[in-house]
Amino acid sequence: MRLYAATEEHPVRLHEIHIADGSRVEHRRFCKAESREIPYDQVGRGYALADGRMLPITDEDLTHLPLATRRTIDVLGFVPFEDIDPISYGRPYYAGPGPGADRPYALLVEALARTGYVAISKIALRSRERLALLRPRHGMLILQTLLWQDELRDPGDLAPSTPVTDRELELAELLIRELTGINVSDVHDEYAHALEQLVDAKITGGALVEPAQPVPVLDLMAALEESVRAAERAHGSPPARPRP
């Protein structure tokens, strides 16, 4: 199979500057042994040994890795899609068929779509072997990299231990039902827009319009009840009240 990037992020980039004069700050490649800056074409990769020495690893070395997944996707088995915890998701790729593989590719896409299963696989990407799943989407296969289990952190005692009442739970469930259904394509990056406004204001000397500050609500029940009323007004639904 051939992989193609399936997503393209558009981050808002702020650059490091010298506060005193506003000039850009550069990060240079510095050789510790020779105490001098070196050009990019002299930068390679190395593996840190236990004694602190660095073992150089070249691109040619990596092409000879004794790894079965170096040129292929190794399918390990199939599981229901809902069995994969989204916390494991990495980056998605479009996986296109290799030369002469159109028919088995189409067969796998259709079979996965009908069964609701995904293929768990291993693949070598960027000099690393990654766990991944193959899933159908719009007649194609998506290869979604997965984190290894030892890359998932234990949350420890972060979860709150405060109990909730039945009435609070009923209000929360009512709010969820009122807000069910959202078109994600209608949601936009407000931070990028706000940053553009800030830049324009600093260039032109204009004033920024301050957004309305939310009123802090200390009473959880009052917050839930107000949220339910706001959702009802937005959706035009008749007032609903939880059971007393």
Secondary structure, DSSP 4 states (H G I P E B T S, - for coil): -EEEE-----------B-TTT-PBPP---EETTTTEE--GGG--EEEE-TTS-EEEE-HHHHHT---GGGSS-EEEEEEEGGGS-GGGEEEEEEEE--TT-HHHHHHHHHHHHHHTEEEEEEEEETTEEEEEEEEEETTEEEEEEE--GGGSPP-TT-S------HHHHHHHHHHHHHT----GGG---HHHHHHHHHHHHHHHT-PPPPPPPPPP---HHHHHHHHHHHHHHHHTPPP-----
